[in-house]
Amino acid sequence: MKTMKSRVILNNGVEMPILGLGVFESGENTAPAVRYALENGYRLIDTAAFYGNEKEVGRAVKDSGVPREEIFVTTKIWNDMQREGRQRESFEKSLKALDLDYVDLYLVHWPIPGKIGETWKVLEQLYEEKLVRAIGVSNFLEHHLEELSIKGNIAPAVNQFECHPHLIRKELREYCKSCGIVPEAWSPLGRGEALAEPLLQELGRKYDKTPAQIILRYHVQNGVAPIPKSVHPERIIQNKEVFDFALTPEEMADIEKLDCGSMHGDPDHVDW
Ligand code: A2P
């Protein structure tokens, strides 16, 4: 993983940038943040129907002037639309809001008990119709992935889950990799909470990097694709400058010791 242009190859051959911009709670700053990121080398933008900003993302994609085929847009189906059996309609709404012809990666946002097979069939259909270049899941634990492997025909390309130094998810990461599923990290900075860790500050001094850059380097070196959210231009730039240094295996192991199980959303209790 040498540069911002580095790509991971998904299980269907599609290339995905190793680092992108998240836009959860970016609010009115979504369009300027996305546009600024695209103008400065980002090529992966991660949104979701639930974030309520697909329209702004789509507008920024167009305004950036970057050719559409160079940009990797991810969005996700929300829980209520799964519960109500309106998966197809949900996708069509997202595509319309984004004002795009296709989505690069479409994810099941959370595993909804009793709906895993049904929702996945709709995603498989969208994939076959070439409306999405790849399909995947988010917040799936090992047992959800096992259920999907029984009920589905196409393996998910990506599993996006909460992953940061306070929740390292080592077993889930390894399980995904053993199934050919690329792990992607939401809240890769732990919503900013992990940044104050003395170890990360110390490593930052050693490499002349910020704690955020140390964390993002840790993810990339682990083969996990992080999607840090920021609406600040200087941080958007800072977060992509993680390809000019490498952490030692001992430092990687030390970062994993910061795990304290701090979780913002439990996939086994989705009541939202
Ligand atoms: P902001 O958008 O104001 O820059 P995560 O992606 O882990 O959820 O973290 C997002 C949080 O971390 C947001 O509050 C974001 O704030 C903040 N953040 C993003 N990048 C940096 C950075 N390089 N340094 C400090 N805080 C950051």
Residues whose N, C-alpha, C, O or C-beta is under 5 A from the ligand:
A	BS01	A2P	S187 P188 L189 G190 R191 G192 A212 I227 P228 K229 S230 V231 H232 R235 Q238
